[in-house]
Amino acid sequence: MEKFGKEQVHIWRRSYDVPPPLAEEDYVNDINQQIEEYQKEEGDFLTRIQNKLCENYKKFNSISNQLRYLKKKGLFEDLNPEEFKTFKSGLKNLFLKKDLTNEERELLNQDHEYLKVRGESLKDTLNRVIKWLRLEYLTWKSGECVLIVAHGNSLRAMVKLLDQMTKEAVLKLNIPTGSPIFYDLKGLDVQKKDFGESEEVLKARAQKVAEQTGK
């Protein structure tokens, strides 16, 4: 705030496609180290996805049907036809526990995505959330309750996607910190949306989020 001024910080925090200055390489190296430590405990991202796919599906045809649904929902608009074909073949090889090509691994590996992030706008965050969701969605079971805990901007991107908000509308969205939002979904279509707290509490917490720009 002191270095760039309140107005510029507000633009970075609340614009849709204007990213802040890139973080230093040392910061990226710290993230790299954190991911490596996480992988030692939990296994790498592709192994976790592979285990879930093998647990949830008996045949790849079922996964292929889900991919067609996600494509209709616009979750693969960042990939050209050849890249989507590579993504699908990589997913099939992962499910069948076969070796992946470098191209397949690059498209599927989300841990690698985090290593690229040095500064991002809400638009960039949304693109990263979509990449995460299209794989994560395949691991969900019918009727399962899924808890997503994330930073405010990631949650704003998720809400924009689920509620089909315009980029103008999402800029005004302040998600109350620590207040759960409940979605009843059919696929990725919202059947019902509810909040776990009173309207007064939600407004007060949302206001605190809105005021953060001025600090």
C-alpha positions in Angstrom: 0.0 0.0 0.0 2.8 2.4 1.0 4.9 1.6 -2.1 2.2 1.6 -4.8 -0.7 3.6 -3.3 -4.3 2.7 -2.4 -5.7 3.2 -5.9 -3.2 0.8 -7.6 -3.6 -1.8 -4.9 -7.3 -1.6 -5.3 -6.9 -2.2 -9.1 -4.8 -5.3 -8.4 -7.2 -6.7 -5.8 -10.5 -5.9 -7.5 -9.9 -5.9 -11.3 -10.7 -8.9 -13.4 -7.7 -9.2 -15.6 -4.9 -7.0 -14.2 -2.3 -9.0 -12.4 0.0 -7.6 -9.6 3.8 -7.4 -10.1 5.4 -10.8 -10.3 6.8 -12.3 -7.1 10.5 -12.8 -6.7 12.0 -16.1 -7.7 12.8 -16.8 -4.1 9.1 -16.9 -3.4 8.5 -19.4 -6.2 11.3 -21.5 -4.8 9.6 -21.5 -1.4 6.4 -22.8 -3.1 8.4 -25.4 -4.9 9.8 -26.6 -1.5 6.4 -26.7 0.1 4.9 -28.8 -2.8 7.8 -31.2 -2.5 7.3 -31.6 1.2 3.5 -32.1 0.6 4.3 -34.8 -2.0 6.4 -36.7 0.4 3.5 -37.0 2.8 0.5 -37.3 0.3 2.1 -38.6 -2.9 2.2 -36.5 -6.1 -0.9 -35.1 -7.7 -1.2 -37.6 -10.6 -0.9 -40.6 -8.2 -3.7 -39.2 -6.0 -5.9 -38.7 -9.1 -5.1 -42.2 -10.4 -6.0 -43.8 -7.1 -9.4 -42.0 -7.1 -10.2 -42.8 -10.7 -9.4 -46.5 -10.2 -11.6 -46.4 -7.0 -14.6 -44.7 -8.7 -14.7 -46.2 -12.2 -14.6 -49.8 -13.6 -14.2 -48.8 -17.3 -12.7 -45.8 -19.0 -15.9 -45.3 -21.0 -17.6 -43.9 -17.9 -14.7 -41.3 -17.5 -15.0 -40.5 -21.2 -18.7 -39.7 -20.8 -17.8 -37.3 -18.0 -15.2 -35.6 -20.1 -17.8 -35.0 -22.8 -20.1 -33.4 -20.2 -17.3 -31.2 -18.8 -16.4 -30.1 -22.4 -20.0 -29.1 -22.9 -19.8 -27.1 -19.7 -16.9 -25.1 -21.1 -14.1 -26.5 -18.9 -11.8 -27.3 -21.8 -12.0 -24.1 -23.8 -8.3 -23.4 -23.1 -7.4 -26.6 -25.1 -7.4 -26.9 -28.8 -8.8 -30.3 -30.3 -5.3 -31.9 -30.4 -4.6 -30.9 -26.8 -7.9 -32.2 -25.6 -7.1 -35.5 -27.4 -3.8 -35.6 -25.6 -5.5 -34.8 -22.2 -8.0 -37.6 -22.8 -5.3 -40.1 -23.8 -3.2 -39.1 -20.8 -6.2 -39.7 -18.5 -6.8 -43.1 -20.1 -3.1 -44.1 -19.6 -3.3 -42.9 -16.0 -6.5 -45.0 -15.4 -4.9 -48.0 -17.0 -1.7 -47.4 -15.0 0.4 -47.0 -18.2 3.3 -44.6 -18.7 2.4 -41.1 -19.7 4.1 -39.1 -22.4 5.7 -35.8 -21.5 2.9 -33.9 -23.2 0.2 -35.9 -21.3 1.9 -35.4 -18.0 2.3 -31.7 -18.6 -1.5 -31.3 -19.3 -2.6 -33.4 -16.3 -0.1 -32.4 -13.6 -1.6 -29.7 -11.4 1.3 -29.6 -9.0 3.3 -28.2 -11.9 0.7 -25.5 -12.4 1.4 -24.0 -8.9 5.1 -23.7 -9.7 4.3 -21.3 -12.5 2.3 -18.8 -10.3 4.2 -15.7 -9.4 1.3 -13.2 -9.7 -2.2 -13.6 -11.1 -5.4 -11.7 -11.7 -8.9 -13.1 -11.0 -9.1 -14.2 -14.6 -5.8 -16.2 -14.2 -7.1 -17.7 -10.9 -10.3 -18.7 -12.7 -8.4 -20.5 -15.4 -6.3 -22.3 -12.8 -9.5 -23.3 -10.8 -11.0 -24.7 -14.0 -7.9 -26.8 -14.7 -8.2 -28.1 -11.1 -11.9 -28.7 -11.2 -12.1 -30.7 -14.4 -9.8 -33.3 -12.9 -11.2 -33.0 -9.3 -14.7 -33.4 -10.6 -13.9 -36.9 -11.9 -12.9 -38.0 -8.4 -16.3 -37.1 -6.9 -18.8 -39.8 -6.1 -22.5 -39.4 -6.7 -24.2 -38.2 -3.5 -20.8 -37.3 -1.9 -20.4 -34.2 0.2 -17.3 -32.3 -0.9 -15.6 -29.7 1.3 -13.6 -27.1 -0.6 -11.4 -24.8 1.6 -9.5 -22.1 -0.3 -8.3 -18.5 -0.4 -10.8 -15.7 -1.2 -9.9 -15.2 -4.8 -10.0 -18.9 -5.6 -13.4 -19.1 -4.0 -14.6 -16.1 -5.9 -13.5 -17.9 -9.1 -15.4 -21.0 -8.0 -18.6 -19.1 -7.2 -18.3 -17.2 -10.6 -18.1 -20.6 -12.3 -21.0 -22.3 -10.5 -23.3 -19.3 -10.4 -22.4 -18.4 -14.0 -21.7 -14.8 -12.9 -20.5 -12.2 -15.4 -17.0 -10.7 -14.8 -18.6 -7.4 -13.9 -20.8 -9.0 -11.2 -17.9 -11.1 -9.6 -15.9 -7.9 -9.1 -18.5 -6.8 -6.6 -18.6 -10.1 -4.8 -17.1 -10.2 -1.3 -17.2 -13.8 0.1 -17.4 -13.7 4.0 -14.3 -15.2 5.5 -15.1 -18.4 7.5 -18.7 -18.5 6.4 -19.7 -21.8 4.6 -21.7 -21.7 1.3 -23.7 -24.9 0.6 -24.3 -26.0 -3.0 -26.6 -28.8 -4.0 -25.3 -29.8 -7.4 -26.5 -32.0 -10.3 -23.3 -32.4 -12.2 -22.1 -28.8 -12.1 -25.6 -27.3 -12.3 -26.7 -25.6 -9.1 -30.0 -27.0 -7.8 -29.9 -25.1 -4.5 -27.6 -22.7 -2.7 -27.7 -21.9 1.0 -25.6 -20.3 3.7 -24.9 -21.6 7.1 -25.2 -18.2 8.9 -27.7 -15.4 9.3 -27.9 -12.6 6.8 -26.6 -10.1 9.4 -23.5 -12.1 10.1 -22.8 -12.6 6.4 -23.2 -8.9 5.6 -20.8 -8.0 8.5 -18.2 -10.4 7.4 -18.5 -9.5 3.7 -18.0 -5.8 4.7 -14.8 -6.7 6.5 -13.5 -8.3 3.3 -14.5 -5.3 1.2 -12.7 -3.0 3.6 -9.4 -4.9 3.3 -8.5 -3.0 0.1 -8.3 0.2 2.1 -5.8 -1.1 4.6 
